[in-house]
Amino acid sequence: MSLKRTIPMTTVSGFGVSAVFILTILNILMQNMPSNIYRAGDELLKLNATDGVANSVTTVVVYFRGFDTLGEIAVLFIASLGIGLMLTNNNLNNISQENSNFMLQIGAKLLSPVIFIFGLYIMIYGHLSVGGGFQGGVIIASGILLLLISSNGFHISHKFVEIFETLAGVSYVVIGLIGLIILDSFLGNFLPYDISKMGLLLSGGIIPIIYIIVGIKVGSEMSVIVDNMLKRNIDD
Amino acid sequence: MIETLLNFLNQEEVLQVIIVIGSMILFFIGLFGILTQRHFIKIFISIEIMEIAIFIFFIGLAFQKGKTAPMLGDGITKFINMNDPIPHAMILTAIVIGMAVLALGVSMAIEYNKLTGITTIDKMNGLKN
């Protein structure tokens, strides 16, 4: 193994000291690790049964920590904005019309509807099974990436995507404010949520609606990021 | 022989120790990469490896033997005897934030390379003089 440069002695000793430090902390942690430790999630699992949503991770992400999810989406939006500011160049804005591989073109035509439907399924059934808005949005963005690299003349209209993105962000906040007005808590569950309907598609009140909104926002932002990065790559 | 080994590995304490030590090894691989590599992209990859080590650490320790995933379905009708849902939700947040930071950092590196033609942090001494 050849390193690109010689590592100084201080680096090696700092590495060793930090390793010993972390192993000590881990040793202390491992001594009272086993299952008799109190788990905060048990209380949440009890609470979850009153919300009518089958997937408790979704309840934690969207309902108990809904405000944090709003902040997380804001972080994603700011990252997308920064990438757009840095990578877009008005002089070199055209995607190259170079023909890609024949297999890639046909494969993209065949696979992209399946990928989009799979992403939508993951997004819409996020409150019933594994998945949710973030995962579904990323799957849809991966389908758009496949369409973009196959160069079938497909291109994203940024204004069209921005409409989706803005509507999703605004409706998230509006739903939160309606909950604040009706139930005195931001993102309160103001729609009827019947516990006997738990497991059906229409259950859980506002929770599936919010997760679909999150999916739309994440999907549009990721598509814009992918498009910006691809443009720059091809121009060089 | 194999059965004994599988039975040994199936104990909860052994699994937790394997997860802790394995994720720590992965973490230190990433730290080693950050300290030794000089290229922008390799440093970002090392940061991602460290992040993934933390994700594995949290998700792995949330697992408890004999407990199911925290959701209903397939004959499970009550929220009892389930794994802790909090680490899953936290790591879901952390993955998204990590992705955003990585994409922003890579785009900054691309732009910096575009402006100056530099790809390694050894030559990043523009603020020095």
Interface residues (C-beta under 8 A of the other chain):
Chain A: L3 K4 R5 I7 T11 F15 A19 I22 L23 L26 M30 M33 P34 S35 R39 A40 G41 D42 L44 L45 K46 N48 A49 A54 N55 S56 V57 T59 V60 V61 R65 D68 T69 E72 V75 L76 I78 A79 S80 G82 I83 M86 L87 L128 S129 V130 G132 F134 M198 G199 V218 I225 N228 M229 R232
Chain B: E12 E13 Q16 V17 V20 M24 F28 L31 F32 L35 T36 Q37 R38 L61 Q64 A69 P70 M71 L72 G73 K78 F79 I80 M82 N83 D84 P85 I86 H88 A89 L92 T93 I95 V96 I97 A100 V101 A103 L104 V106 S107 M108 I110 E111
